[in-house]
Amino acid sequence: MIMPVSADKVPPPSDDKRWKIVSATMRRHGYSPNALIETLHTVQESFGFLEDEALRFVAQSLSLPLSKVYGVATFYHFFTLKPQGEHTCVVCTGTACYIKGAKSLLDELHQKLGVKAGETTPDNKLSILTARCLGSCGLAPAVVIDGNVVGNVKTGQLLHHIEAQVNAK
């Protein structure tokens, strides 16, 4: 049986005060391996993304193999391993969305903005992401721009939707 690690045995990666928030989440759950997803959420909320150093700290603190922590971080689309742009555009690539044109939307973004899925524009304004399914199949192809779902998006409209959302903030 794996015994939980106390906070004293695994020091945070730096003196950054945000690590106290992460440690508090793990402490609240008794450093249980079952607290992995909530802990990763706390890291991402605190730092904006999950870097290698953070994944190692969480793995050690929760007595989990790094491979398991990395596997969870890469399986769920709401976790990101790289810093994101000021705005995000998530294109659903689920079956319904793909059949109704998701690939064309991604190709258009690549052609017009010069970035592929998983990348951020050079000015750090926009990150292009994909999701396996948004659960909005009736709106296919669906896109989430800064947290707002836009459905039935046609090629040629996506950049207008992105600009409208960005200018609304």
MODELLER restraints for C-alpha pairs under 7 A, 6 or more apart:
rsr = mdl.restraints
at = mdl.atoms
rsr.add(forms.Gaussian(group=physical.xy_distance, feature=features.Distance(at['CA:4:A'], at['CA:31:A']), mean=5.39, stdev=0.5))
rsr.add(forms.Gaussian(group=physical.xy_distance, feature=features.Distance(at['CA:4:A'], at['CA:32:A']), mean=6.12, stdev=0.5))
rsr.add(forms.Gaussian(group=physical.xy_distance, feature=features.Distance(at['CA:4:A'], at['CA:62:A']), mean=6.45, stdev=0.5))
rsr.add(forms.Gaussian(group=physical.xy_distance, feature=features.Distance(at['CA:4:A'], at['CA:63:A']), mean=6.48, stdev=0.5))
rsr.add(forms.Gaussian(group=physical.xy_distance, feature=features.Distance(at['CA:5:A'], at['CA:31:A']), mean=6.35, stdev=0.5))
rsr.add(forms.Gaussian(group=physical.xy_distance, feature=features.Distance(at['CA:5:A'], at['CA:61:A']), mean=5.83, stdev=0.5))
rsr.add(forms.Gaussian(group=physical.xy_distance, feature=features.Distance(at['CA:5:A'], at['CA:62:A']), mean=6.57, stdev=0.5))
rsr.add(forms.Gaussian(group=physical.xy_distance, feature=features.Distance(at['CA:5:A'], at['CA:63:A']), mean=6.67, stdev=0.5))
rsr.add(forms.Gaussian(group=physical.xy_distance, feature=features.Distance(at['CA:10:A'], at['CA:60:A']), mean=6.83, stdev=0.5))
rsr.add(forms.Gaussian(group=physical.xy_distance, feature=features.Distance(at['CA:10:A'], at['CA:61:A']), mean=5.98, stdev=0.5))
rsr.add(forms.Gaussian(group=physical.xy_distance, feature=features.Distance(at['CA:12:A'], at['CA:19:A']), mean=6.27, stdev=0.5))
rsr.add(forms.Gaussian(group=physical.xy_distance, feature=features.Distance(at['CA:12:A'], at['CA:57:A']), mean=6.79, stdev=0.5))
rsr.add(forms.Gaussian(group=physical.xy_distance, feature=features.Distance(at['CA:13:A'], at['CA:53:A']), mean=6.91, stdev=0.5))
rsr.add(forms.Gaussian(group=physical.xy_distance, feature=features.Distance(at['CA:13:A'], at['CA:57:A']), mean=6.95, stdev=0.5))
rsr.add(forms.Gaussian(group=physical.xy_distance, feature=features.Distance(at['CA:18:A'], at['CA:46:A']), mean=6.06, stdev=0.5))
rsr.add(forms.Gaussian(group=physical.xy_distance, feature=features.Distance(at['CA:22:A'], at['CA:39:A']), mean=6.50, stdev=0.5))
rsr.add(forms.Gaussian(group=physical.xy_distance, feature=features.Distance(at['CA:22:A'], at['CA:42:A']), mean=5.84, stdev=0.5))
rsr.add(forms.Gaussian(group=physical.xy_distance, feature=features.Distance(at['CA:22:A'], at['CA:43:A']), mean=5.96, stdev=0.5))
rsr.add(forms.Gaussian(group=physical.xy_distance, feature=features.Distance(at['CA:25:A'], at['CA:39:A']), mean=6.13, stdev=0.5))
rsr.add(forms.Gaussian(group=physical.xy_distance, feature=features.Distance(at['CA:26:A'], at['CA:35:A']), mean=6.66, stdev=0.5))
rsr.add(forms.Gaussian(group=physical.xy_distance, feature=features.Distance(at['CA:26:A'], at['CA:39:A']), mean=6.35, stdev=0.5))
rsr.add(forms.Gaussian(group=physical.xy_distance, feature=features.Distance(at['CA:29:A'], at['CA:35:A']), mean=6.22, stdev=0.5))
rsr.add(forms.Gaussian(group=physical.xy_distance, feature=features.Distance(at['CA:31:A'], at['CA:61:A']), mean=6.72, stdev=0.5))
rsr.add(forms.Gaussian(group=physical.xy_distance, feature=features.Distance(at['CA:31:A'], at['CA:62:A']), mean=5.24, stdev=0.5))
rsr.add(forms.Gaussian(group=physical.xy_distance, feature=features.Distance(at['CA:32:A'], at['CA:62:A']), mean=5.89, stdev=0.5))
rsr.add(forms.Gaussian(group=physical.xy_distance, feature=features.Distance(at['CA:33:A'], at['CA:62:A']), mean=5.09, stdev=0.5))
rsr.add(forms.Gaussian(group=physical.xy_distance, feature=features.Distance(at['CA:33:A'], at['CA:63:A']), mean=6.75, stdev=0.5))
rsr.add(forms.Gaussian(group=physical.xy_distance, feature=features.Distance(at['CA:33:A'], at['CA:64:A']), mean=6.56, stdev=0.5))
rsr.add(forms.Gaussian(group=physical.xy_distance, feature=features.Distance(at['CA:43:A'], at['CA:50:A']), mean=6.68, stdev=0.5))
rsr.add(forms.Gaussian(group=physical.xy_distance, feature=features.Distance(at['CA:44:A'], at['CA:50:A']), mean=5.73, stdev=0.5))
rsr.add(forms.Gaussian(group=physical.xy_distance, feature=features.Distance(at['CA:48:A'], at['CA:83:A']), mean=6.41, stdev=0.5))
rsr.add(forms.Gaussian(group=physical.xy_distance, feature=features.Distance(at['CA:49:A'], at['CA:80:A']), mean=5.30, stdev=0.5))
rsr.add(forms.Gaussian(group=physical.xy_distance, feature=features.Distance(at['CA:49:A'], at['CA:81:A']), mean=5.49, stdev=0.5))
rsr.add(forms.Gaussian(group=physical.xy_distance, feature=features.Distance(at['CA:49:A'], at['CA:82:A']), mean=5.79, stdev=0.5))
rsr.add(forms.Gaussian(group=physical.xy_distance, feature=features.Distance(at['CA:49:A'], at['CA:83:A']), mean=5.55, stdev=0.5))
rsr.add(forms.Gaussian(group=physical.xy_distance, feature=features.Distance(at['CA:50:A'], at['CA:80:A']), mean=6.03, stdev=0.5))
rsr.add(forms.Gaussian(group=physical.xy_distance, feature=features.Distance(at['CA:50:A'], at['CA:81:A']), mean=4.68, stdev=0.5))
rsr.add(forms.Gaussian(group=physical.xy_distance, feature=features.Distance(at['CA:50:A'], at['CA:82:A']), mean=6.86, stdev=0.5))
rsr.add(forms.Gaussian(group=physical.xy_distance, feature=features.Distance(at['CA:51:A'], at['CA:81:A']), mean=5.59, stdev=0.5))
rsr.add(forms.Gaussian(group=physical.xy_distance, feature=features.Distance(at['CA:51:A'], at['CA:82:A']), mean=6.87, stdev=0.5))
rsr.add(forms.Gaussian(group=physical.xy_distance, feature=features.Distance(at['CA:55:A'], at['CA:69:A']), mean=6.49, stdev=0.5))
rsr.add(forms.Gaussian(group=physical.xy_distance, feature=features.Distance(at['CA:55:A'], at['CA:70:A']), mean=6.81, stdev=0.5))
rsr.add(forms.Gaussian(group=physical.xy_distance, feature=features.Distance(at['CA:56:A'], at['CA:66:A']), mean=6.24, stdev=0.5))
rsr.add(forms.Gaussian(group=physical.xy_distance, feature=features.Distance(at['CA:59:A'], at['CA:65:A']), mean=5.97, stdev=0.5))
rsr.add(forms.Gaussian(group=physical.xy_distance, feature=features.Distance(at['CA:59:A'], at['CA:66:A']), mean=5.35, stdev=0.5))
rsr.add(forms.Gaussian(group=physical.xy_distance, feature=features.Distance(at['CA:59:A'], at['CA:69:A']), mean=6.12, stdev=0.5))
rsr.add(forms.Gaussian(group=physical.xy_distance, feature=features.Distance(at['CA:73:A'], at['CA:79:A']), mean=5.73, stdev=0.5))
rsr.add(forms.Gaussian(group=physical.xy_distance, feature=features.Distance(at['CA:77:A'], at['CA:131:A']), mean=5.89, stdev=0.5))
rsr.add(forms.Gaussian(group=physical.xy_distance, feature=features.Distance(at['CA:84:A'], at['CA:120:A']), mean=6.73, stdev=0.5))
rsr.add(forms.Gaussian(group=physical.xy_distance, feature=features.Distance(at['CA:84:A'], at['CA:127:A']), mean=5.81, stdev=0.5))
rsr.add(forms.Gaussian(group=physical.xy_distance, feature=features.Distance(at['CA:85:A'], at['CA:120:A']), mean=5.92, stdev=0.5))
rsr.add(forms.Gaussian(group=physical.xy_distance, feature=features.Distance(at['CA:85:A'], at['CA:124:A']), mean=4.54, stdev=0.5))
rsr.add(forms.Gaussian(group=physical.xy_distance, feature=features.Distance(at['CA:85:A'], at['CA:125:A']), mean=4.89, stdev=0.5))
rsr.add(forms.Gaussian(group=physical.xy_distance, feature=features.Distance(at['CA:85:A'], at['CA:126:A']), mean=4.70, stdev=0.5))
rsr.add(forms.Gaussian(group=physical.xy_distance, feature=features.Distance(at['CA:85:A'], at['CA:127:A']), mean=4.93, stdev=0.5))
rsr.add(forms.Gaussian(group=physical.xy_distance, feature=features.Distance(at['CA:86:A'], at['CA:124:A']), mean=6.29, stdev=0.5))
rsr.add(forms.Gaussian(group=physical.xy_distance, feature=features.Distance(at['CA:86:A'], at['CA:125:A']), mean=4.76, stdev=0.5))
rsr.add(forms.Gaussian(group=physical.xy_distance, feature=features.Distance(at['CA:86:A'], at['CA:126:A']), mean=5.91, stdev=0.5))
rsr.add(forms.Gaussian(group=physical.xy_distance, feature=features.Distance(at['CA:87:A'], at['CA:125:A']), mean=5.85, stdev=0.5))
rsr.add(forms.Gaussian(group=physical.xy_distance, feature=features.Distance(at['CA:87:A'], at['CA:126:A']), mean=4.72, stdev=0.5))
rsr.add(forms.Gaussian(group=physical.xy_distance, feature=features.Distance(at['CA:87:A'], at['CA:127:A']), mean=6.30, stdev=0.5))
rsr.add(forms.Gaussian(group=physical.xy_distance, feature=features.Distance(at['CA:87:A'], at['CA:146:A']), mean=5.83, stdev=0.5))
rsr.add(forms.Gaussian(group=physical.xy_distance, feature=features.Distance(at['CA:88:A'], at['CA:126:A']), mean=5.45, stdev=0.5))
rsr.add(forms.Gaussian(group=physical.xy_distance, feature=features.Distance(at['CA:88:A'], at['CA:127:A']), mean=4.77, stdev=0.5))
rsr.add(forms.Gaussian(group=physical.xy_distance, feature=features.Distance(at['CA:88:A'], at['CA:128:A']), mean=6.11, stdev=0.5))
rsr.add(forms.Gaussian(group=physical.xy_distance, feature=features.Distance(at['CA:88:A'], at['CA:145:A']), mean=5.75, stdev=0.5))
rsr.add(forms.Gaussian(group=physical.xy_distance, feature=features.Distance(at['CA:88:A'], at['CA:146:A']), mean=5.23, stdev=0.5))
rsr.add(forms.Gaussian(group=physical.xy_distance, feature=features.Distance(at['CA:89:A'], at['CA:127:A']), mean=6.22, stdev=0.5))
rsr.add(forms.Gaussian(group=physical.xy_distance, feature=features.Distance(at['CA:89:A'], at['CA:128:A']), mean=5.06, stdev=0.5))
rsr.add(forms.Gaussian(group=physical.xy_distance, feature=features.Distance(at['CA:89:A'], at['CA:129:A']), mean=6.06, stdev=0.5))
rsr.add(forms.Gaussian(group=physical.xy_distance, feature=features.Distance(at['CA:89:A'], at['CA:143:A']), mean=6.81, stdev=0.5))
rsr.add(forms.Gaussian(group=physical.xy_distance, feature=features.Distance(at['CA:89:A'], at['CA:144:A']), mean=5.67, stdev=0.5))
rsr.add(forms.Gaussian(group=physical.xy_distance, feature=features.Distance(at['CA:89:A'], at['CA:145:A']), mean=4.51, stdev=0.5))
rsr.add(forms.Gaussian(group=physical.xy_distance, feature=features.Distance(at['CA:89:A'], at['CA:146:A']), mean=6.51, stdev=0.5))
rsr.add(forms.Gaussian(group=physical.xy_distance, feature=features.Distance(at['CA:90:A'], at['CA:128:A']), mean=6.05, stdev=0.5))
rsr.add(forms.Gaussian(group=physical.xy_distance, feature=features.Distance(at['CA:90:A'], at['CA:129:A']), mean=4.54, stdev=0.5))
rsr.add(forms.Gaussian(group=physical.xy_distance, feature=features.Distance(at['CA:90:A'], at['CA:130:A']), mean=5.01, stdev=0.5))
rsr.add(forms.Gaussian(group=physical.xy_distance, feature=features.Distance(at['CA:90:A'], at['CA:131:A']), mean=6.54, stdev=0.5))
rsr.add(forms.Gaussian(group=physical.xy_distance, feature=features.Distance(at['CA:90:A'], at['CA:143:A']), mean=5.53, stdev=0.5))
rsr.add(forms.Gaussian(group=physical.xy_distance, feature=features.Distance(at['CA:90:A'], at['CA:144:A']), mean=4.97, stdev=0.5))
rsr.add(forms.Gaussian(group=physical.xy_distance, feature=features.Distance(at['CA:90:A'], at['CA:145:A']), mean=6.41, stdev=0.5))
rsr.add(forms.Gaussian(group=physical.xy_distance, feature=features.Distance(at['CA:91:A'], at['CA:102:A']), mean=6.73, stdev=0.5))
rsr.add(forms.Gaussian(group=physical.xy_distance, feature=features.Distance(at['CA:91:A'], at['CA:129:A']), mean=6.27, stdev=0.5))
rsr.add(forms.Gaussian(group=physical.xy_distance, feature=features.Distance(at['CA:91:A'], at['CA:130:A']), mean=4.75, stdev=0.5))
rsr.add(forms.Gaussian(group=physical.xy_distance, feature=features.Distance(at['CA:91:A'], at['CA:131:A']), mean=6.33, stdev=0.5))
rsr.add(forms.Gaussian(group=physical.xy_distance, feature=features.Distance(at['CA:91:A'], at['CA:142:A']), mean=6.55, stdev=0.5))
rsr.add(forms.Gaussian(group=physical.xy_distance, feature=features.Distance(at['CA:91:A'], at['CA:143:A']), mean=4.59, stdev=0.5))
rsr.add(forms.Gaussian(group=physical.xy_distance, feature=features.Distance(at['CA:91:A'], at['CA:144:A']), mean=6.60, stdev=0.5))
rsr.add(forms.Gaussian(group=physical.xy_distance, feature=features.Distance(at['CA:92:A'], at['CA:102:A']), mean=6.71, stdev=0.5))
rsr.add(forms.Gaussian(group=physical.xy_distance, feature=features.Distance(at['CA:92:A'], at['CA:130:A']), mean=5.63, stdev=0.5))
rsr.add(forms.Gaussian(group=physical.xy_distance, feature=features.Distance(at['CA:92:A'], at['CA:131:A']), mean=4.88, stdev=0.5))
rsr.add(forms.Gaussian(group=physical.xy_distance, feature=features.Distance(at['CA:92:A'], at['CA:132:A']), mean=6.09, stdev=0.5))
rsr.add(forms.Gaussian(group=physical.xy_distance, feature=features.Distance(at['CA:92:A'], at['CA:133:A']), mean=5.61, stdev=0.5))
rsr.add(forms.Gaussian(group=physical.xy_distance, feature=features.Distance(at['CA:92:A'], at['CA:134:A']), mean=6.09, stdev=0.5))
rsr.add(forms.Gaussian(group=physical.xy_distance, feature=features.Distance(at['CA:92:A'], at['CA:141:A']), mean=6.92, stdev=0.5))
rsr.add(forms.Gaussian(group=physical.xy_distance, feature=features.Distance(at['CA:92:A'], at['CA:142:A']), mean=5.78, stdev=0.5))
rsr.add(forms.Gaussian(group=physical.xy_distance, feature=features.Distance(at['CA:92:A'], at['CA:143:A']), mean=5.93, stdev=0.5))
rsr.add(forms.Gaussian(group=physical.xy_distance, feature=features.Distance(at['CA:93:A'], at['CA:102:A']), mean=5.95, stdev=0.5))
rsr.add(forms.Gaussian(group=physical.xy_distance, feature=features.Distance(at['CA:93:A'], at['CA:130:A']), mean=6.41, stdev=0.5))
rsr.add(forms.Gaussian(group=physical.xy_distance, feature=features.Distance(at['CA:93:A'], at['CA:131:A']), mean=5.93, stdev=0.5))
rsr.add(forms.Gaussian(group=physical.xy_distance, feature=features.Distance(at['CA:93:A'], at['CA:132:A']), mean=5.28, stdev=0.5))
rsr.add(forms.Gaussian(group=physical.xy_distance, feature=features.Distance(at['CA:93:A'], at['CA:133:A']), mean=6.36, stdev=0.5))
rsr.add(forms.Gaussian(group=physical.xy_distance, feature=features.Distance(at['CA:94:A'], at['CA:132:A']), mean=4.93, stdev=0.5))
rsr.add(forms.Gaussian(group=physical.xy_distance, feature=features.Distance(at['CA:94:A'], at['CA:133:A']), mean=4.63, stdev=0.5))
rsr.add(forms.Gaussian(group=physical.xy_distance, feature=features.Distance(at['CA:96:A'], at['CA:137:A']), mean=5.82, stdev=0.5))
rsr.add(forms.Gaussian(group=physical.xy_distance, feature=features.Distance(at['CA:96:A'], at['CA:140:A']), mean=5.99, stdev=0.5))
rsr.add(forms.Gaussian(group=physical.xy_distance, feature=features.Distance(at['CA:97:A'], at['CA:137:A']), mean=6.72, stdev=0.5))
rsr.add(forms.Gaussian(group=physical.xy_distance, feature=features.Distance(at['CA:97:A'], at['CA:140:A']), mean=4.54, stdev=0.5))
rsr.add(forms.Gaussian(group=physical.xy_distance, feature=features.Distance(at['CA:97:A'], at['CA:141:A']), mean=4.05, stdev=0.5))
rsr.add(forms.Gaussian(group=physical.xy_distance, feature=features.Distance(at['CA:97:A'], at['CA:142:A']), mean=6.39, stdev=0.5))
rsr.add(forms.Gaussian(group=physical.xy_distance, feature=features.Distance(at['CA:98:A'], at['CA:141:A']), mean=6.97, stdev=0.5))
rsr.add(forms.Gaussian(group=physical.xy_distance, feature=features.Distance(at['CA:100:A'], at['CA:140:A']), mean=6.20, stdev=0.5))
rsr.add(forms.Gaussian(group=physical.xy_distance, feature=features.Distance(at['CA:100:A'], at['CA:141:A']), mean=5.64, stdev=0.5))
rsr.add(forms.Gaussian(group=physical.xy_distance, feature=features.Distance(at['CA:101:A'], at['CA:141:A']), mean=6.17, stdev=0.5))
rsr.add(forms.Gaussian(group=physical.xy_distance, feature=features.Distance(at['CA:102:A'], at['CA:141:A']), mean=5.80, stdev=0.5))
rsr.add(forms.Gaussian(group=physical.xy_distance, feature=features.Distance(at['CA:104:A'], at['CA:155:A']), mean=6.61, stdev=0.5))
rsr.add(forms.Gaussian(group=physical.xy_distance, feature=features.Distance(at['CA:105:A'], at['CA:155:A']), mean=5.70, stdev=0.5))
rsr.add(forms.Gaussian(group=physical.xy_distance, feature=features.Distance(at['CA:109:A'], at['CA:115:A']), mean=6.75, stdev=0.5))
rsr.add(forms.Gaussian(group=physical.xy_distance, feature=features.Distance(at['CA:110:A'], at['CA:116:A']), mean=5.18, stdev=0.5))
rsr.add(forms.Gaussian(group=physical.xy_distance, feature=features.Distance(at['CA:115:A'], at['CA:121:A']), mean=6.15, stdev=0.5))
rsr.add(forms.Gaussian(group=physical.xy_distance, feature=features.Distance(at['CA:116:A'], at['CA:128:A']), mean=6.77, stdev=0.5))
rsr.add(forms.Gaussian(group=physical.xy_distance, feature=features.Distance(at['CA:117:A'], at['CA:128:A']), mean=5.03, stdev=0.5))
rsr.add(forms.Gaussian(group=physical.xy_distance, feature=features.Distance(at['CA:117:A'], at['CA:129:A']), mean=5.02, stdev=0.5))
rsr.add(forms.Gaussian(group=physical.xy_distance, feature=features.Distance(at['CA:117:A'], at['CA:130:A']), mean=6.32, stdev=0.5))
rsr.add(forms.Gaussian(group=physical.xy_distance, feature=features.Distance(at['CA:118:A'], at['CA:128:A']), mean=5.67, stdev=0.5))
rsr.add(forms.Gaussian(group=physical.xy_distance, feature=features.Distance(at['CA:118:A'], at['CA:129:A']), mean=5.01, stdev=0.5))
rsr.add(forms.Gaussian(group=physical.xy_distance, feature=features.Distance(at['CA:119:A'], at['CA:127:A']), mean=5.80, stdev=0.5))
rsr.add(forms.Gaussian(group=physical.xy_distance, feature=features.Distance(at['CA:119:A'], at['CA:128:A']), mean=5.79, stdev=0.5))
rsr.add(forms.Gaussian(group=physical.xy_distance, feature=features.Distance(at['CA:120:A'], at['CA:126:A']), mean=5.61, stdev=0.5))
rsr.add(forms.Gaussian(group=physical.xy_distance, feature=features.Distance(at['CA:120:A'], at['CA:127:A']), mean=4.10, stdev=0.5))
rsr.add(forms.Gaussian(group=physical.xy_distance, feature=features.Distance(at['CA:120:A'], at['CA:128:A']), mean=6.25, stdev=0.5))
rsr.add(forms.Gaussian(group=physical.xy_distance, feature=features.Distance(at['CA:121:A'], at['CA:127:A']), mean=6.44, stdev=0.5))
rsr.add(forms.Gaussian(group=physical.xy_distance, feature=features.Distance(at['CA:136:A'], at['CA:142:A']), mean=6.69, stdev=0.5))
rsr.add(forms.Gaussian(group=physical.xy_distance, feature=features.Distance(at['CA:139:A'], at['CA:151:A']), mean=4.47, stdev=0.5))
rsr.add(forms.Gaussian(group=physical.xy_distance, feature=features.Distance(at['CA:139:A'], at['CA:152:A']), mean=5.20, stdev=0.5))
rsr.add(forms.Gaussian(group=physical.xy_distance, feature=features.Distance(at['CA:140:A'], at['CA:151:A']), mean=6.02, stdev=0.5))
rsr.add(forms.Gaussian(group=physical.xy_distance, feature=features.Distance(at['CA:140:A'], at['CA:152:A']), mean=5.28, stdev=0.5))
rsr.add(forms.Gaussian(group=physical.xy_distance, feature=features.Distance(at['CA:141:A'], at['CA:151:A']), mean=6.07, stdev=0.5))
rsr.add(forms.Gaussian(group=physical.xy_distance, feature=features.Distance(at['CA:141:A'], at['CA:152:A']), mean=5.18, stdev=0.5))
rsr.add(forms.Gaussian(group=physical.xy_distance, feature=features.Distance(at['CA:141:A'], at['CA:153:A']), mean=5.79, stdev=0.5))
rsr.add(forms.Gaussian(group=physical.xy_distance, feature=features.Distance(at['CA:142:A'], at['CA:149:A']), mean=6.83, stdev=0.5))
rsr.add(forms.Gaussian(group=physical.xy_distance, feature=features.Distance(at['CA:142:A'], at['CA:150:A']), mean=5.76, stdev=0.5))
rsr.add(forms.Gaussian(group=physical.xy_distance, feature=features.Distance(at['CA:142:A'], at['CA:151:A']), mean=4.42, stdev=0.5))
rsr.add(forms.Gaussian(group=physical.xy_distance, feature=features.Distance(at['CA:142:A'], at['CA:152:A']), mean=6.11, stdev=0.5))
rsr.add(forms.Gaussian(group=physical.xy_distance, feature=features.Distance(at['CA:142:A'], at['CA:153:A']), mean=6.46, stdev=0.5))
rsr.add(forms.Gaussian(group=physical.xy_distance, feature=features.Distance(at['CA:143:A'], at['CA:149:A']), mean=5.75, stdev=0.5))
rsr.add(forms.Gaussian(group=physical.xy_distance, feature=features.Distance(at['CA:143:A'], at['CA:150:A']), mean=5.26, stdev=0.5))
rsr.add(forms.Gaussian(group=physical.xy_distance, feature=features.Distance(at['CA:143:A'], at['CA:151:A']), mean=6.41, stdev=0.5))
rsr.add(forms.Gaussian(group=physical.xy_distance, feature=features.Distance(at['CA:144:A'], at['CA:150:A']), mean=6.02, stdev=0.5))
rsr.add(forms.Gaussian(group=physical.xy_distance, feature=features.Distance(at['CA:145:A'], at['CA:162:A']), mean=6.53, stdev=0.5))
rsr.add(forms.Gaussian(group=physical.xy_distance, feature=features.Distance(at['CA:145:A'], at['CA:165:A']), mean=6.95, stdev=0.5))
